[in-house]
Amino acid sequence: MKSTLPFSLALVLSVSACSQKAPADTSQPAGEAAPVAEQPASRPQPPETPPASTRPADAVPEVTTDARFDGYGDLRFGMTAAEAKQAWGGELNGIPAEGESCYHLSPKWVKVPADFAFMIEGGKFVRYSTEADKLVAPGGGKRGMSLDEIRKLYPGAEEQPHKYVEGGRNLRIKDSGGNGVLVFEIDAAGKVSAWRVGMPPQVDYVEGCS
């Protein structure tokens, strides 16, 4: 004979099983993703400070823009010797001889004034000159270039015989703005041996301060 549970007992067991199920989460509608927590706005970063120049004031110059018709770097013709030293920003060696108003100032890297020198006369910066291969004159000329190369760079330059070098020449170039004069010395082999920039009459001193 088939036995069955009484109907009342079956109903009680069914209700009990349903009550043990976990309640559905009704906090978020079906089919929608949970909201993402809002991120705080990023704080603006200050702009980076550009690195300071690492070229010491007494280092051998490496840029062609230092040489100008009106001076050299931050130095300008007509500055006093004190102003020129301050504009250079490094040590400049040189003092006038007793009773002399003309002398040269040179950076620490210079072994002899002929390599690179600033001329001071009457207390004013009036000229600079060089026999160094590395330095470049206004307009691109430099020591070791040929006479023809200088003529091409500076068309219309005034040519004069060199006072002491047989077969040598001097090429004189005036700045169109009247700020100064550039002079190239050409040796007997037709090569630039030295150049200088300055104001007349000092730029035409062949012996420098001598």
Buried (B, 14 or more C-beta within 10 A) or exposed (E): EEEEEEEEEEEEEEEEEEEEEEEEEEEEEEEEEEEEEEEEEEEEEEEEEEEEEEEEBBEBBEEEEBBBBBBBBBBBBEBEBEBBBEBBEEEBEBEBEEEEEBBBBBBEBBEEBBBBBBBBBEEBBBBBBBBBEEBBBBBEBBBEBEBEBBEEBBEEBEEEEBEEBEEBBBBBBBBEEEBBBBBBBBBEEBBBBBBBBBBEEBBBBEEBBE
